[in-house]
């Protein structure tokens, strides 16, 4: 996977005439996913309205980093870790973190799932109205390219496919000749949702399961006006209305889940009843998922002076821990290491 590499890069982002009244900060982003743009992403779009921002890959005041590399180890400024994957932050290496888990750690952590960063889409979930249920062209969709997920996802696909054909236009388990675009195409998300809108159900299984780990999969199903069949986060009901989707975690096994899908599919009134339920309880977005929470968290970090912003220990065993990690990475990247483990 291609990740952001450390290169010398500076750009000033001028936003408005009153920008000089804002605090000046230098930031950089590294070790993010393929296609990530330091100059155009949810974090920079929040910050540029509240700070005078300079993108500086050489000597940033604050570093945002993710889980796809180790370039962050070259930066000694306050580090803010973000993950869209099912991973826990290592607070020995980062000062602050944004992730999926339901826990508190003083002022150092914020749970903010990745789907909440898709601001335009996420806020539309309260606007969904399924008063007039249209007939669908397809029974159920399964759209995945990753074949390394928990086997339960494929097991359920094959099991439910025995009842009725599931349309799988993605790379993984492809069984229909329907074009939805490439995974990283600019319009892929929209072409995916457009196809999902033609299906009664969507298999919205995560790659792996952990409390709090819910990605955009269930959100896209809701936006498409299809009933999500969900597996992954056993606490997903804390974020979404449990009456609006079919949740594996409400059942004992896949067979019970399959039976419930069949029951809903064969009962038009029940299907329409579920479709009409609001995505959120009482059709109100949970307070902890509102954009204001993220803004408040970021401002509390960046409004500090640099020395006060550090949280990770920079002496003693912690610095030895980081040094050993750097040495491991150096050896892994050396010719001798590659020759030994090729």
N, C-alpha and C positions, 0 to 999 in steps of 0.2 A: 504494500500500500504506500502511495506517495504521501509524504508528510511535509509540513513546512520546515524548511531547513534554515539554519541561522546564516543570514547574509546581511551585509551592511545595507541598511534600508532606512531612509528617513523621508517622511512626508508630513506636511502641516495640513491640518484639516480646518479650514476657515468656514464658519457656519453663519454668523450674523454680526452686525455692527457692534453689538454689546459684548462680543466674545472676550474683549480684553478685561472685562470685569470678572471673568471666570478664572478659576485656578488653572494654572498651566501644569499639565502632566505629560510625561513621556511613557508610552506603553508599547508592548509588543506581544505578539501571539506566536506560539510555536508548538510543534508536536500535535497539530490538529489533523482532522481527516482530509481525505482527498477532496480538492475543490474549495477548501476553506479560504476565504479572502480576508486578510487582516484589515483591509480598508472598507469592507462591507460585510458586516455580520451582526447578529443581535446585540452583542456587547458594545461594539464601537458605535452602533446606532443609538444606544442609550446614552453613552458617555459623551458623545459629541454635542449633545444638547445641554450638557451640564458642566462640561469642562472644555478648556482650550487644549485640544489633544494633538500631540505629536507622536506619530508612529516611528519608533526608533529601535531598530534591531540590534544596535551596538551597545547602547547603555540606557536601557529603559528604567524608569522609576519603579514601574510595576510590570510583572510578567504574567500573562495568561497562558496556561499550557494545558495540554490534554494528554491522552494515553497512548499516542501512536509513535512515540520516540523518546529520546533522552536528551535532546538539545537543551532542555530546561536546566540541566545540571551545570551548564556553563554560565548561568546567570545567578548573581548573588544578591539581587534585589528581592523585595517581597514577592512571593509567588502565589498565584491564584489558580488552583487546579479546577478544571471542568471536565466532566465525563458524560458522554451520551451512551456509555456502555455499562454493563453490569459489573462495575468495579468499585472498590472502596478507596477513598482517599488515604494516602500515606502522609499523615500530619508531621512525620519526621522530615519530610521533604518539601511540603507546602505550608504556607502560612494560613491560607484560607482555601475553602473548597465548595464547589457546587455539584451536587449529585442527586441520587435517587433515594437514598436510605432515610428512614424515619429515625433520626437521632439528633441530639443537640450537643454542641461542643462549644460552650461559651459564645464568643462572637466570631468563631472561625468557620462555621458551616451553615449552609443553606440548602434545604431540599427544594429543588426546582427542576422537575422532570423536563426532558428535552422537548416534549410536545408543547409545553407552555411557552417555549421560546418562539414558536411559530405564531406570532401575535395575531396576525390577520385571520388565520384559520381557527385558532383556539377560541378567540372571542366570538366567532360565528356559531359556536356550539350552543349558545343560548338563544340563537335566532332560528334554529332548526324547527320547522313546522311540518309535520307529516299528517296533516288532517285528511288529505285525499290520497289514499294509498294506491299507487299505480301498479298494474301488473308488471312483473319483472321478466326479462328475457332469459335469465339464467337462475339456476337454483342457488349455487354457492361459488365463491371464488377463493383461490389460494394463490397468492402472488409473492413468491420468494425467489431469491437468487442464491442464498446461503444454504449449502448442504451440510454445514457443520453444526447445526443447531441441535438442541436436545431431541432425541429420537421420538419423543412423544408427539411432536408436530407431524412428522411423516406418518406415524402410526394412526393418528386420528384422520389424516387425509385419506389413507387407504381404507380405513374402516367406514367412514361416512360415504366414500365414493362407491361402496358396495350398495348403498341405498339408492343414491342418485348421482349422476355424473357431476363432479366438481370441476369447474373450469379453472385450469392452471396455466395462464399465459406467460408466466415468468420462466427464468432459466431452469429453476429447480422443479422437477416432476412435471415438466411441460407436457400438456396433452391437447392443446388447442392452438390453432394458427390465428391468433389474435394479437395484433401489434399494440403494445402499450409503451414502447420506447425503451431506451437503455436506462439502467439504474441511475446513472449520473447525468443523464440528459437534462437540460434546463427545464423542460416541460414534463419530465417523467411523473412527478407527483400529481399533476393535473390529469394526465392521460390515465394514470392508475385509478384515480378517484372517479373519473368519468366511466371507466369500465365497471368499477365496483357498484356504481349507481344502478347498473342494469341487473344486479343480483339481489336475491332475497337475503342471503346471508354472506358474511365474510369470515373466514378463518383468520382470526387475529391472535395468533400464538407468538409469544416472544421467542427469542433465540434461547433464552435460559430463564430460570425462575429465581426470584429473590424478593423478599418483602420490600415494597416501595418501587421496584423496577418496572415501570410502565413506560413504553415508548409511544411513538406516533401511530402505531398500527391500529389501535382501537379508535383513536381520533379520526383517522382517515375513513374508517368504516362508518362512523357516525356522520361525518361530513357528506358521505356518499348516499346517505339515506338507506342504509342496509343494517341488518342486525348483526353486531359483532358476536362471534363465538370466541370467547377469550380464555387464554391460559397464560400465566406468567407471574404476575404480582398477586399473592394471596390477600393483599390488603387493598386491592384495586377499588373496592367499594367505598374507601375513604375519599377517593377522587371523583368517582362517577356514580350515577344513580343505578343501583343494582337491578332495578326493574326495567332498565332500558337495554339490557344485553343478556346473553347467556354466558354464565361464568362457570368454567370448569371447577373452580374452587368451591362451588356450592354442591358438588357431587363427589361420590366416592371413587369413581373410576371413569375411564373413557366410554365404557358401554353405557353407563348411566347418562353421560353427557350426550352421546349419540341418540339415545332414546328421547331425550328432551328436545333435541333439534328436530327429530322426526315428528314429535307431538306438535311442536309449534308450526312446522311446515304443513301439517295436515289439518290444522285448525285455523281457518282464515280469520275468525274473530280474535283469537288469541294472538295471532301474528300482528294484526292491526293494532291491538291493544298495546303490545310491546313497542311497536313502531311509534306510537303517539306519546310515549313517555318522554319527559325531558331528559336530556343527557346528564344534567346535574340535578341533585336533589333540590326540589322547589324551584328548579330552573335558575339557580343562583350559583355562579362560579365560586368555588371554595376560596376563602380569603387567602390561604397560604399559597395559592397558585396565581394570584393576581400579579401583574407586572410591577406594581408598586413595591411588592416585597423584594424583588430583585433589585430595583432601583435603590431602595433603602440600604440593602446589603452592600452594594457596590459603592455607594456614596460614603458609607461608614468606613470603608477601607481606604478609599482614595483621598478622602478629606484629611487624613492624618498626615503628619510629617513623616518622612521616610523612616527615620530611626524608630519612631513609635509604632509604625505599621508592622514591624516584624513580630511574628508569633512563634515560629519554629526556633528551637534552641540552636545557637550558632557556635557552641563550644562543647567540650566534653565528648561523651560517647556518640551524640547525635552527629557531630561533624565527622567522626571516625566512620560511622555508618554510611554517610554520604560518600566519603572518600573511597570506601571499599566498593560501593556501587559504581563509581566512576572508573575504578580500576578494572572491575569486571567487564564493563562496556568497552573499555580500551582494549582489553585482551580479546574480547569477542570479535572486535573489528580488525584485529591484527591478522596478518597473513598466516602466522604460525597457528593461531587459534582456528581460523577457517580451515586450514589444511588438516588439523587434528580432528575436526568434527564434520568434515564434508562427507 
